Amino acid sequence: MNLENMKILYVFSFVLLGLIILSPTFFTLFPIPKGEGFSELWLLDSNHLIVTESLEVILNRQYSIFLGVRNQMFDLQYYQLYVKLLNQEEALQEMDSMGSISSEPIFEYRFVLSNNETWNKNFTFAFKDVSFEEENIRKISVLSINNNDIDMDKILVKDETSGKFYCKLVFELWIYNSTASIFEYHNHFIDFWITLENQL
């Protein structure tokens, strides 16, 4: 190897070594784009399987499902998870809605997650007070959530086709916007139908 080639190899090695030493600084000054962050929301039944069908309930019996949220937003996030109960008419009206459901929440969770951290919660509920208003009408007055009695006034009308009474539990994920200092709907929700048998 001649002297000229040795000089080129020396300069190349010097530049390469400099780049390796300075690479942490470059990544700090010019970070690699992270892509678009997202959050995961899921709902599992008591057997830890995905809820795919409606749940038939009996008055005063406690039921258990499992909620989960995972933060993939690349940063610490403050979440709010609203629980809403809709009767059949409200649920059908909201089917085409692109935003948050207009019904008021009946329960909520608030929690903070680091990036890649997961929140899991056992959600229990029981219909404690359902009255017979008329033959085709039921009124839910008390719904127990995680052993907290929630007073309400939810009217269910019998479905003419099946002869049953339907309502829907909805879980909406909201996220804190630190710039505006408010929680905003995160465009994530999960729900399932509940069937109240006629003999309730």
Sequence and secondary structure as in RCSB ss.txt:
>XXXX:A:sequence
MNLENMKILYVFSFVLLGLIILSPTFFTLFPIPKGEGFSELWLLDSNHLIVTESLEVILNRQYSIFLGVRNQMFD
LQYYQLYVKLLNQEEALQEMDSMGSISSEPIFEYRFVLSNNETWNKNFTFAFKDVSFEEENIRKISVLSINNNDI
DMDKILVKDETSGKFYCKLVFELWIYNSTASIFEYHNHFIDFWITLENQL
>XXXX:A:secstr
  HHHHHHHHHHHHHHHHHHHHHHHHHHHS       EEEEEEE TTS B  S EEE TT  EEEEEEEEEESSS
 EEEEEEEEEEEHHHHHHHTT SS  SS  SEEEEEEE TT EEEEEEEEEEEEEEEEETTEEEEEEEEETTEEE
EEEEEEE  TTTS EEEEEEEEEEEEETTTTEEEEEEEEEEEEEEE TT 
